[in-house]
Amino acid sequence: MIASSVDGAVTTITLDRPDKRNALNDDVLAGIGDAFTAAVDGGSRVIVLTGAGTVFSAGADLSGPVYEPGFLDKLVATLQRIEATPVPVIAALNGAALGAGLQLAMAADLRVMAPDAIAGIPAAKLGVAVDEWTIRRLVSLVGAGQASGMLIGCEPISADRAHTLGFANRIGDLADAQHWAASIAELAPLTLQHYKMVLNGDGARNDPPADRQAAMLKAWQSEDLAEGRAARTEKRKPNFSGK
């Protein structure tokens, strides 16, 4: 489910489940972690993360264990692993990055988006809730107003809009991202490592207050989550009750 290739000092890690729109499950998350470790141990100076086919990642695999508490722990651990990687990480969004797929892109240091790619977090359509890191990092990357629209309004943003806001550093394809990665690989590694640590120290990883953590867990334990699952299975619009 994960493919890796090396070109000089650049490793490209590809989510390779095109038949499932590169949705994330336990195996994919484990594979991402292993691939990042192998890339760093192999001496890569830049990592490019992308998806096979026409979608970067449609998010968590809703037919898998996404609703189990352990999956969330594994997802958070994977995002932290990407953040903690001591070399720059470029997310090459070859297509839609939704939900947990967008979280992967937000954990990267730089983002290159294909012209037709979109980014969104439709969690409120499913009855689930993203963690505080995701909300804070999204605000850091796109601003509070745009983040509110993406979270509360479930409104995705286009590549052009993402570039205007600064979420996407460049518009381009995988080759463009790899070319940029090769040029970055020639820069001073310790300087880049320092920059990465400071930029990721935006407060998004600070522990949330107990009441806000409880509010997120309440959503994950709610009747609305069960309704969202049922509606998806039955291919109908959910009827949320706030319970």
C-alpha positions as CSV (number, residue, x, y, z in Angstrom):
1,M,0.0,0.0,0.0
2,I,3.1,2.2,0.1
3,A,5.7,2.6,-2.6
4,S,9.0,4.3,-2.3
5,S,11.6,5.4,-4.8
6,V,14.9,7.2,-4.4
7,D,16.5,9.7,-6.8
8,G,19.7,11.0,-5.4
9,A,19.0,12.6,-2.0
10,V,15.2,12.7,-2.5
11,T,12.9,9.9,-1.5
12,T,9.3,9.9,-2.9
13,I,6.8,8.0,-0.8
14,T,3.5,7.2,-2.6
15,L,0.2,6.2,-1.0
16,D,-0.6,3.3,-3.3
17,R,-4.2,2.3,-2.9
18,P,-5.7,4.0,-6.0
19,D,-8.7,1.6,-5.9
20,K,-9.6,2.9,-2.5
21,R,-8.7,6.5,-3.3
22,N,-5.6,6.1,-1.2
23,A,-7.7,6.0,2.0
24,L,-5.9,5.4,5.2
25,N,-6.1,2.3,7.4
26,D,-3.9,0.7,10.0
27,D,-1.6,-0.9,7.4
28,V,-1.2,2.4,5.4
29,L,-0.3,4.3,8.5
30,A,2.2,1.7,9.6
31,G,3.7,1.7,6.1
32,I,4.0,5.5,6.1
33,G,6.0,5.4,9.3
34,D,8.2,2.6,8.1
35,A,8.9,4.4,4.8
36,F,9.8,7.7,6.5
37,T,12.2,5.8,8.9
38,A,13.8,4.0,5.9
39,A,14.2,7.3,4.0
40,V,15.9,9.1,6.9
41,D,18.1,6.0,7.7
42,G,19.0,5.8,4.0
43,G,20.4,9.4,4.0
44,S,17.6,11.2,2.2
45,R,17.7,14.9,2.6
46,V,14.1,15.6,1.4
47,I,11.0,13.4,1.3
48,V,8.2,13.9,-1.1
49,L,4.8,12.4,-0.1
50,T,2.2,11.9,-2.8
51,G,-0.7,9.6,-3.9
52,A,-1.1,7.2,-6.7
53,G,-3.8,7.8,-9.4
54,T,-5.9,11.0,-9.3
55,V,-6.4,11.4,-5.6
56,F,-3.8,12.3,-2.9
57,S,-5.9,10.7,-0.2
58,A,-9.7,10.7,0.4
59,G,-9.0,10.4,4.2
60,A,-9.6,7.6,6.6
61,D,-10.9,4.4,5.3
62,L,-14.5,4.5,6.5
63,S,-15.0,0.8,5.8
64,G,-12.1,0.0,8.1
65,P,-11.3,0.6,11.8
66,V,-11.5,4.4,11.6
67,Y,-14.2,4.4,14.3
68,E,-12.1,2.5,16.8
69,P,-10.2,4.6,19.3
70,G,-6.9,2.9,18.4
71,F,-7.0,4.2,14.9
72,L,-7.0,7.8,16.0
73,D,-4.0,7.1,18.2
74,K,-2.2,5.6,15.2
75,L,-3.1,8.5,12.9
76,V,-1.9,11.1,15.5
77,A,1.4,9.1,15.9
78,T,1.9,9.1,12.1
79,L,1.3,12.9,11.9
80,Q,3.8,13.4,14.7
81,R,6.2,11.2,12.9
82,I,6.1,13.3,9.8
83,E,6.5,16.5,11.8
84,A,9.4,15.1,13.7
85,T,11.2,13.9,10.6
86,P,14.6,15.8,10.6
87,V,14.5,16.6,6.9
88,P,12.0,18.7,4.9
89,V,8.8,17.0,3.8
90,I,7.0,18.1,0.7
91,A,3.4,17.0,0.2
92,A,2.7,16.7,-3.6
93,L,-1.1,16.9,-3.8
94,N,-1.8,15.2,-7.1
95,G,-5.6,15.4,-6.4
96,A,-8.1,15.8,-3.6
97,A,-6.8,15.8,0.0
98,L,-9.7,15.2,2.3
99,G,-10.0,14.7,6.1
100,A,-7.1,12.6,7.3
101,G,-5.5,13.0,3.9
102,L,-5.4,16.7,4.4
103,Q,-4.0,16.1,7.8
104,L,-1.0,14.4,6.2
105,A,-0.5,17.4,4.0
106,M,-0.7,19.7,6.9
107,A,2.0,17.7,8.8
108,A,4.4,18.3,5.8
109,D,6.6,21.4,5.7
110,L,5.7,22.4,2.1
111,R,2.9,21.7,-0.2
112,V,2.7,21.6,-4.0
113,M,-0.8,21.2,-5.4
114,A,-1.9,20.1,-8.8
115,P,-4.1,22.7,-10.6
116,D,-7.3,20.6,-10.1
117,A,-6.6,19.5,-6.6
118,I,-8.8,20.4,-3.6
119,A,-8.4,20.4,0.1
120,G,-11.2,19.8,2.6
121,I,-12.3,18.5,6.0
122,P,-15.8,17.1,5.7
123,A,-15.9,15.7,9.3
124,A,-19.1,17.5,10.2
125,K,-20.9,15.6,7.5
126,L,-20.0,12.3,9.1
127,G,-20.6,13.1,12.8
128,V,-16.9,12.9,13.7
129,A,-14.5,15.6,14.9
130,V,-10.9,16.4,14.2
131,D,-8.4,17.0,17.0
132,E,-7.2,20.4,18.2
133,W,-3.9,20.1,16.4
134,T,-5.7,19.9,13.1
135,I,-7.8,23.0,13.8
136,R,-4.9,25.0,15.1
137,R,-2.6,24.0,12.3
138,L,-5.3,24.8,9.7
139,V,-5.7,28.2,11.2
140,S,-1.9,28.7,11.0
141,L,-1.9,27.7,7.4
142,V,-5.0,29.4,5.9
143,G,-6.2,31.9,8.5
144,A,-9.1,31.7,11.0
145,G,-11.8,32.8,8.5
146,Q,-11.0,30.3,5.9
147,A,-10.4,27.6,8.5
148,S,-13.9,28.2,9.9
149,G,-15.4,27.8,6.4
150,M,-13.6,24.6,5.8
151,L,-14.5,23.1,9.2
152,I,-17.9,24.5,10.1
153,G,-19.1,24.9,6.5
154,C,-17.3,21.8,5.1
155,E,-16.2,24.0,2.2
156,P,-13.1,22.7,0.3
157,I,-10.7,25.1,-1.2
158,S,-9.2,24.9,-4.7
159,A,-5.5,24.9,-5.5
160,D,-5.6,28.5,-6.7
161,R,-7.3,29.6,-3.5
162,A,-4.9,27.5,-1.4
163,H,-1.9,29.1,-3.2
164,T,-3.3,32.6,-2.6
165,L,-3.7,31.9,1.1
166,G,-0.2,30.4,1.4
167,F,-1.3,26.8,2.1
168,A,0.0,25.7,-1.2
169,N,3.6,26.9,-1.7
170,R,3.4,26.1,-5.4
171,I,1.0,24.9,-8.1
172,G,2.4,22.0,-10.0
173,D,2.6,18.2,-10.4
174,L,4.8,15.5,-8.8
175,A,7.7,16.3,-11.1
176,D,7.6,19.9,-10.0
177,A,7.6,18.8,-6.4
178,Q,10.5,16.5,-7.0
179,H,12.5,19.1,-8.8
180,W,12.0,21.5,-5.9
181,A,13.0,18.8,-3.5
182,A,16.2,18.2,-5.4
183,S,17.1,21.8,-5.1
184,I,16.3,21.9,-1.4
185,A,18.4,18.8,-0.9
186,E,21.5,20.9,-1.8
187,L,20.9,23.3,1.0
188,A,22.5,23.2,4.5
189,P,20.7,20.3,6.4
190,L,21.2,21.7,9.9
191,T,19.8,25.1,8.9
192,L,16.7,23.4,7.5
193,Q,16.3,21.2,10.5
194,H,16.3,24.3,12.8
195,Y,13.8,26.1,10.6
196,K,11.5,23.1,10.6
197,M,11.6,22.9,14.4
198,V,10.8,26.5,14.8
199,L,8.0,26.6,12.2
200,N,6.3,23.5,13.7
201,G,6.5,25.2,17.1
202,D,3.3,27.2,16.3
203,G,1.5,26.0,19.4
204,A,-0.7,23.5,17.5
205,R,0.7,20.6,19.5
206,N,0.0,22.3,22.9
207,D,-2.3,20.2,25.1
208,P,-5.9,21.3,24.7
209,P,-8.0,22.4,27.7
210,A,-9.9,19.5,29.3
211,D,-13.3,20.9,28.2
212,R,-12.3,21.1,24.6
213,Q,-10.8,17.6,24.6
214,A,-14.1,16.3,26.2
215,A,-16.1,18.0,23.5
216,M,-14.2,16.2,20.8
217,L,-14.5,12.8,22.5
218,K,-18.2,13.5,23.0
219,A,-18.6,13.7,19.2
220,W,-16.8,10.4,18.7
221,Q,-19.0,8.7,21.3
222,S,-22.3,10.2,20.1
223,E,-25.5,8.9,18.6
224,D,-24.8,11.3,15.7
225,L,-21.6,9.3,14.8
226,A,-23.7,6.1,14.6
227,E,-26.2,8.0,12.5
228,G,-23.4,9.2,10.2
229,R,-22.2,5.7,9.8
230,A,-25.6,4.3,9.1
231,A,-26.4,7.1,6.6
232,R,-23.2,6.3,4.7
233,T,-24.0,2.6,4.6
234,E,-27.6,3.3,3.5
235,K,-26.5,6.0,1.0
236,R,-28.7,8.6,2.4
237,K,-28.4,12.0,4.0
238,P,-27.8,11.8,7.8
239,N,-30.3,13.2,10.3
240,F,-28.2,14.5,13.2
241,S,-29.9,15.2,16.5
242,G,-27.0,16.6,18.6
243,K,-27.0,13.6,20.9
